[in-house]
Amino acid sequence: MPATLRHGHDRLLARGMTVEQARRALAAAFRRAGLDTPELDARVLAGAALGLDHGGLVAASDRRLDAREADKLDVLAARRIAREPVARILGVKEFWGLDLHVTEATLVPRPDTETLVEAALHVLDRRDARARALRIADLGTGSGALLLALLRELPNARGVGTDTSRAALEVARANAARHGLSARASFVACDYGAALAGGFDLVVSNPPYVASGDLAALAPEVHRDPRPALDGGADGLDGYRAIARDARRLLGPDGNLIVELGAGQEGPVARLFAAAGLLPQPAQPDLGGVPRALVAGVAAMTP
């Protein structure tokens, strides 16, 4: 019988295994557990446990693990098999080239959300506005992902991130400091834009958009995200209604609102924004072809 660690699972790794053997054992275990990206997860966790990047893992493939390394990697593997996301295990998630700290107080930023950054930059490029002294608001900022990605791309912009979670705002502040953006980023505890004055050139948001009745069907990894960051109410649209109520007040004369959509929400959200006096544009799709970033303005956009 395999030896069992104190955390209560049959161990996968043992002292004396090579780095390559350990990585392959992890990938095989992750495949058996039905994880979507077993090889990638094995490589990332092995690198984190051993303090090696991808090239370092290759160079050290024949090196043998000591007991401490085997135990550490085995514990990380057990957490992943229990469907804890890699980002939560490591406490860091890459978004738009930024390594962002994440905690139990924040949503883990997802690649699909980068579509909003692309859409925002496209809007600005149509007006040759990247170099302007822009004002940005990120409603429900969480880890600060959207705001910090935009500030990184827009050197003369300043922005504010809001969130009802003070713990999330502390994470966002730390991420701003980590990337040298604290001087241009501020953070306010409030519901969406309730505490903000107007005049913003860009308002971005990834609001909770899962209908309450659909939460139970989400993947186990997603269930570890804070419920308020997921639950969009009975029809998934509560966040959009709150944003629509404040949008005209928040946006400057040529300002644009850009929100993330869930699957099938383009029509309902566009109608909400139109009823609030905004002019919605066709949503920009993510890499999977799902309409993901909806842009709306207070004035018609020039072609």
C-alpha positions as CSV (number, residue, x, y, z in Angstrom):
1,M,0.0,0.0,0.0
2,P,1.3,3.5,-0.7
3,A,2.4,5.7,2.2
4,T,-0.1,8.3,3.4
5,L,0.7,11.8,4.4
6,R,-0.9,13.5,7.4
7,H,-3.2,15.5,5.2
8,G,-5.0,12.3,4.4
9,H,-4.4,11.2,0.9
10,D,-2.2,8.5,-0.7
11,R,1.0,10.2,-1.7
12,L,2.0,10.5,-5.3
13,L,5.7,11.5,-4.8
14,A,8.6,10.2,-2.9
15,R,12.2,11.2,-2.1
16,G,14.5,10.1,-4.8
17,M,12.2,10.6,-7.8
18,T,13.6,12.8,-10.5
19,V,12.0,16.1,-11.3
20,E,10.8,14.7,-14.6
21,Q,9.4,11.6,-12.9
22,A,7.6,13.8,-10.4
23,R,6.1,16.0,-13.1
24,R,4.9,13.0,-15.1
25,A,3.4,11.5,-12.0
26,L,1.5,14.7,-11.2
27,A,0.2,15.0,-14.8
28,A,-1.0,11.4,-14.7
29,A,-2.8,11.9,-11.4
30,F,-4.4,15.1,-12.7
31,R,-5.6,13.3,-15.8
32,R,-7.2,10.6,-13.7
33,A,-8.9,13.3,-11.6
34,G,-10.4,14.7,-14.8
35,L,-8.7,18.1,-14.7
36,D,-8.8,20.1,-17.9
37,T,-5.1,21.0,-18.2
38,P,-3.1,18.2,-16.4
39,E,0.3,18.8,-18.0
40,L,0.2,22.5,-17.5
41,D,-1.0,22.2,-13.9
42,A,1.7,19.7,-13.2
43,R,4.4,21.9,-14.7
44,V,3.3,25.1,-12.9
45,L,3.0,23.4,-9.5
46,A,6.3,21.6,-9.9
47,G,7.9,24.8,-10.8
48,A,6.4,26.6,-7.8
49,A,7.3,23.9,-5.3
50,L,10.9,23.7,-6.6
51,G,11.4,27.4,-7.3
52,L,12.1,26.7,-11.0
53,D,10.7,28.3,-14.2
54,H,9.9,26.2,-17.3
55,G,13.5,26.3,-18.5
56,G,14.8,25.4,-15.0
57,L,12.5,22.4,-14.8
58,V,13.9,21.1,-18.1
59,A,17.5,21.7,-17.0
60,A,16.8,20.0,-13.7
61,S,14.8,17.1,-15.1
62,D,17.3,14.4,-13.8
63,R,17.8,16.0,-10.4
64,R,16.3,13.9,-7.6
65,L,13.9,15.3,-5.1
66,D,14.7,15.4,-1.4
67,A,12.1,14.5,1.2
68,R,11.1,18.1,1.9
69,E,10.5,18.8,-1.8
70,A,8.5,15.6,-2.3
71,D,6.3,16.4,0.6
72,K,5.7,20.0,-0.5
73,L,4.8,19.0,-4.0
74,D,2.6,16.2,-2.8
75,V,0.6,18.6,-0.7
76,L,0.1,21.0,-3.6
77,A,-1.0,18.1,-5.8
78,A,-3.6,17.0,-3.2
79,R,-5.0,20.5,-3.2
80,R,-5.3,20.6,-7.0
81,I,-6.9,17.1,-7.1
82,A,-9.5,18.5,-4.6
83,R,-10.2,21.1,-7.4
84,E,-8.6,24.1,-5.8
85,P,-7.6,26.3,-8.7
86,V,-3.8,26.6,-9.4
87,A,-4.1,30.4,-8.9
88,R,-5.6,30.0,-5.4
89,I,-2.9,27.4,-4.5
90,L,-0.2,29.8,-5.5
91,G,-2.0,33.0,-4.6
92,V,-1.1,34.6,-7.9
93,K,-2.8,34.8,-11.3
94,E,-1.4,36.4,-14.5
95,F,-3.6,38.9,-16.2
96,W,-2.6,41.1,-19.2
97,G,1.0,40.4,-18.4
98,L,0.6,41.4,-14.7
99,D,1.1,38.9,-11.9
100,L,-1.8,39.7,-9.5
101,H,-2.1,38.5,-5.9
102,V,-5.5,36.8,-5.3
103,T,-7.1,35.7,-2.1
104,E,-10.4,34.2,-0.9
105,A,-11.8,37.7,-1.1
106,T,-11.3,38.1,-4.8
107,L,-12.4,36.5,-8.0
108,V,-9.6,34.8,-9.9
109,P,-9.2,36.9,-13.1
110,R,-9.9,34.9,-16.2
111,P,-8.5,35.2,-19.7
112,D,-11.9,36.0,-21.2
113,T,-11.9,39.2,-19.1
114,E,-8.9,40.5,-21.1
115,T,-11.4,41.0,-23.9
116,L,-12.6,44.1,-22.0
117,V,-9.1,45.5,-22.0
118,E,-8.8,45.0,-25.7
119,A,-12.2,46.6,-26.3
120,A,-11.3,49.6,-24.2
121,L,-8.1,50.2,-26.0
122,H,-9.9,49.8,-29.4
123,V,-12.3,52.5,-28.3
124,L,-9.5,54.8,-27.4
125,D,-7.5,54.1,-30.5
126,R,-10.5,55.2,-32.7
127,R,-10.2,58.6,-31.0
128,D,-6.4,58.6,-30.8
129,A,-6.8,59.0,-27.1
130,R,-4.2,56.7,-25.5
131,A,-1.9,59.5,-24.5
132,R,-4.6,61.7,-23.0
133,A,-5.0,62.3,-19.2
134,L,-7.9,59.9,-19.0
135,R,-10.1,59.1,-16.0
136,I,-11.1,55.5,-15.5
137,A,-13.5,53.8,-13.1
138,D,-13.5,50.0,-12.5
139,L,-16.7,49.0,-10.7
140,G,-16.4,45.9,-8.6
141,T,-12.6,45.9,-9.0
142,G,-11.8,42.7,-7.0
143,S,-8.1,42.1,-7.4
144,G,-7.8,45.3,-9.5
145,A,-7.2,43.4,-12.7
146,L,-9.1,45.6,-15.2
147,L,-8.0,48.9,-13.7
148,L,-4.4,48.0,-13.4
149,A,-4.2,46.5,-16.9
150,L,-5.6,49.7,-18.3
151,L,-3.3,52.0,-16.3
152,R,-0.4,50.0,-17.5
153,E,-1.4,50.6,-21.1
154,L,-2.3,54.3,-20.6
155,P,0.6,56.1,-19.1
156,N,-1.2,59.4,-18.4
157,A,-4.4,57.9,-17.1
158,R,-5.6,57.8,-13.5
159,G,-8.3,55.5,-12.1
160,V,-10.4,54.4,-9.2
161,G,-11.6,51.0,-8.3
162,T,-14.7,50.3,-6.2
163,D,-15.8,47.3,-4.3
164,T,-18.1,46.4,-1.5
165,S,-15.4,44.1,0.0
166,R,-12.8,46.0,2.0
167,A,-10.7,42.8,1.9
168,A,-10.8,42.8,-1.9
169,L,-9.8,46.5,-1.9
170,E,-6.7,45.7,0.2
171,V,-5.7,43.1,-2.4
172,A,-6.2,45.6,-5.2
173,R,-4.1,48.2,-3.4
174,A,-1.3,45.7,-2.9
175,N,-1.4,44.8,-6.5
176,A,-1.2,48.4,-7.6
177,A,1.8,48.9,-5.3
178,R,3.4,45.7,-6.7
179,H,3.3,47.1,-10.2
180,G,4.3,50.7,-9.4
181,L,0.8,52.0,-10.1
182,S,-0.3,53.3,-6.7
183,A,0.3,56.9,-7.6
184,R,-2.3,56.7,-10.4
185,A,-4.8,54.3,-8.7
186,S,-7.2,54.9,-5.8
187,F,-9.8,52.6,-4.3
188,V,-13.2,53.3,-2.7
189,A,-15.5,51.0,-0.7
190,C,-19.0,51.4,-2.3
191,D,-21.5,49.5,-4.4
192,Y,-20.5,49.9,-8.1
193,G,-20.4,53.7,-8.7
194,A,-22.5,54.9,-5.8
195,A,-19.8,57.0,-4.2
196,L,-18.2,58.4,-7.4
197,A,-18.7,61.7,-9.1
198,G,-18.9,61.9,-12.9
199,G,-16.7,62.8,-15.8
200,F,-15.1,59.4,-16.5
201,D,-13.7,58.7,-19.9
202,L,-13.9,54.9,-19.3
203,V,-16.1,52.9,-16.9
204,V,-15.3,49.2,-16.9
205,S,-16.9,46.4,-15.0
206,N,-17.0,42.6,-14.7
207,P,-20.1,42.4,-12.6
208,P,-21.5,39.1,-11.1
209,Y,-23.6,37.7,-13.9
210,V,-24.5,34.1,-13.0
211,A,-28.2,33.6,-12.2
212,S,-28.7,32.5,-8.6
213,G,-30.3,29.3,-9.7
214,D,-27.3,28.3,-11.8
215,L,-24.6,28.7,-9.2
216,A,-24.8,25.1,-8.1
217,A,-23.9,23.9,-11.6
218,L,-20.7,25.9,-11.8
219,A,-17.4,24.0,-11.9
220,P,-15.9,23.1,-8.5
221,E,-13.0,25.5,-9.1
222,V,-15.4,28.4,-9.6
223,H,-17.3,27.7,-6.4
224,R,-14.2,28.8,-4.5
225,D,-14.7,32.4,-5.8
226,P,-16.6,34.7,-3.4
227,R,-20.3,34.3,-4.0
228,P,-21.0,38.1,-4.2
229,A,-18.6,38.1,-7.2
230,L,-20.7,35.5,-9.0
231,D,-24.3,35.9,-8.0
232,G,-26.2,38.2,-10.4
233,G,-29.6,37.7,-8.9
234,A,-32.6,35.7,-10.2
235,D,-31.9,36.5,-13.9
236,G,-28.2,37.3,-13.6
237,L,-28.8,41.0,-14.5
238,D,-28.8,42.7,-11.1
239,G,-25.3,44.1,-11.5
240,Y,-26.1,45.5,-14.9
241,R,-29.2,47.2,-13.6
242,A,-27.1,48.9,-10.9
243,I,-24.5,50.0,-13.4
244,A,-27.1,51.3,-15.9
245,R,-28.7,53.5,-13.2
246,D,-25.5,55.4,-12.6
247,A,-23.9,55.2,-16.1
248,R,-25.1,58.6,-17.5
249,R,-24.0,60.3,-14.3
250,L,-20.6,58.6,-14.3
251,L,-19.6,59.1,-17.9
252,G,-18.1,62.2,-19.4
253,P,-19.5,63.6,-22.7
254,D,-17.5,61.2,-24.9
255,G,-17.2,58.5,-22.2
256,N,-17.7,54.8,-22.8
257,L,-19.0,52.0,-20.5
258,I,-17.5,48.5,-21.1
259,V,-18.9,45.5,-19.3
260,E,-18.2,41.8,-19.4
261,L,-21.1,39.6,-20.4
262,G,-22.1,36.0,-19.6
263,A,-23.2,33.7,-22.4
264,G,-26.5,34.8,-23.9
265,Q,-26.6,38.2,-22.2
266,E,-25.8,40.5,-25.0
267,G,-29.4,41.3,-25.9
268,P,-30.8,41.8,-22.4
269,V,-27.9,43.9,-21.3
270,A,-27.9,46.1,-24.4
271,R,-31.7,46.7,-23.9
272,L,-31.0,47.7,-20.2
273,F,-28.4,50.2,-21.3
274,A,-30.4,51.6,-24.2
275,A,-33.3,52.2,-21.7
276,A,-30.9,54.1,-19.5
277,G,-30.1,56.5,-22.4
278,L,-26.9,54.8,-23.6
279,L,-25.9,53.7,-27.2
280,P,-24.7,50.1,-27.0
281,Q,-22.5,48.6,-29.7
282,P,-22.3,45.0,-30.9
283,A,-20.3,43.0,-28.2
284,Q,-16.7,42.0,-28.9
285,P,-16.3,38.2,-28.8
286,D,-13.7,36.4,-26.7
287,L,-11.3,33.8,-28.1
288,G,-14.1,31.2,-27.8
289,G,-16.5,33.3,-29.9
290,V,-18.8,34.2,-27.0
291,P,-19.9,37.9,-27.1
292,R,-18.0,39.1,-24.1
293,A,-17.3,42.8,-24.0
294,L,-20.2,45.2,-24.5
295,V,-19.4,48.8,-25.2
296,A,-21.9,51.6,-24.7
297,G,-21.5,55.3,-24.9
298,V,-23.4,58.5,-24.3
299,A,-22.7,59.7,-27.9
300,A,-22.5,57.9,-31.2
301,M,-19.1,56.5,-32.0
302,T,-17.4,57.7,-35.1
303,P,-16.6,54.9,-37.6
